[in-house]
Amino acid sequence: QVQLVESGGGLVQPGGSLGLSCVVSGGIFRDYRMAWYRQAPGKQRELVASISTSGRPADYADSVKGRFTISRDNAKNTVYLQMNSLKPEDTAVYYCNRDRSVGILFNWGQGTQVTISS
């Protein structure tokens, strides 16, 4: 069974940066197109960024394009999300999982809270 463990969230001022990590265990990581999702209070979970099995190409939601960068290290079974120029509307719990457009989702991890506030 695949397990997902996200980390790296925190409280940051607007304009700041954060880097998230997600370690994937129990499966063949290099075979999975991966993605980051987020869920803000009272809103549906949305896909933020996705990345191919090799690391390129990557796709982004319009709301984060130019500010967020998704990457992966297949040797470490880890997918990353570098977030720059953060805005209050980026506040959410962030999760990693398989890209739902190409495969069945794994059980969700606990996520990592990102709060953007002055």
C-alpha positions in Angstrom: 0.0 0.0 0.0 1.3 3.4 -1.0 1.9 5.9 1.8 2.3 9.6 1.4 4.0 11.8 3.9 4.0 15.6 3.3 6.2 18.1 5.2 7.5 21.6 5.0 4.5 23.8 5.7 4.3 26.7 8.0 3.4 30.3 8.6 4.9 32.8 6.1 4.3 36.4 5.4 3.0 37.5 2.0 5.7 37.5 -0.6 7.6 34.8 1.2 8.7 31.3 0.1 8.2 27.8 1.3 9.4 24.4 0.1 7.2 21.3 0.6 8.3 17.7 0.3 6.4 14.5 -0.1 7.9 11.1 0.5 6.2 8.2 -1.2 6.6 4.7 0.0 5.2 1.3 -0.8 5.0 1.6 -4.5 7.1 2.1 -7.6 7.4 5.9 -7.4 9.1 6.3 -10.8 6.1 4.9 -12.5 3.7 7.5 -11.1 2.8 10.9 -12.5 2.6 12.9 -9.3 0.8 16.1 -8.3 0.3 18.5 -5.5 -3.2 19.5 -4.4 -4.5 22.0 -1.9 -7.6 22.5 0.1 -8.6 25.7 1.7 -11.3 25.9 4.4 -14.7 25.6 2.9 -13.4 24.8 -0.6 -12.9 21.7 -2.7 -9.5 20.2 -3.0 -7.8 21.5 -6.2 -4.9 20.4 -8.2 -2.0 22.8 -8.1 0.7 21.2 -10.1 1.6 17.9 -11.7 4.8 16.4 -13.0 5.6 13.5 -15.4 7.4 10.4 -14.4 10.7 11.7 -15.7 10.3 15.2 -14.2 9.3 17.0 -17.4 7.0 18.3 -18.4 5.2 19.9 -15.5 1.8 21.6 -15.4 0.4 24.2 -13.2 -2.9 25.8 -12.2 -3.2 29.3 -13.5 -3.3 30.7 -10.0 0.2 29.5 -9.2 1.9 29.6 -12.6 5.2 31.5 -12.5 5.3 31.3 -8.7 5.3 27.5 -7.9 7.7 24.9 -9.1 7.1 21.1 -8.9 10.0 18.7 -9.1 10.8 15.2 -8.2 13.7 12.9 -7.3 13.0 9.4 -8.3 16.1 8.1 -6.4 14.6 9.5 -3.2 10.9 8.7 -3.9 10.2 12.3 -3.2 8.2 15.1 -5.0 8.7 18.7 -4.1 6.8 22.0 -4.4 8.8 25.2 -4.2 6.4 28.1 -3.6 7.5 31.7 -4.1 5.8 35.1 -3.9 3.2 33.6 -1.6 -0.2 35.2 -1.3 -2.9 35.0 1.5 -5.1 33.0 -1.0 -2.4 30.3 -1.1 -3.4 29.4 2.5 -4.5 25.8 2.5 -3.6 22.3 3.5 -1.3 20.9 0.8 -1.3 17.3 -0.2 0.6 15.2 -2.7 -0.9 12.3 -4.6 -1.0 10.7 -8.0 -2.2 12.9 -10.8 -5.9 12.1 -10.8 -6.2 12.6 -14.6 -4.0 9.6 -15.3 -4.5 7.2 -12.4 -6.4 6.1 -9.4 -5.6 8.2 -6.3 -3.8 6.7 -3.4 -5.1 7.1 0.1 -4.4 10.7 1.1 -1.7 11.6 3.6 -2.1 14.0 6.4 -1.1 17.0 4.4 0.9 20.0 5.5 -0.6 23.3 6.5 0.5 26.4 4.7 -0.6 29.7 6.2 0.2 33.1 4.5 -0.5 36.0 6.8 1.1 39.1 8.0 
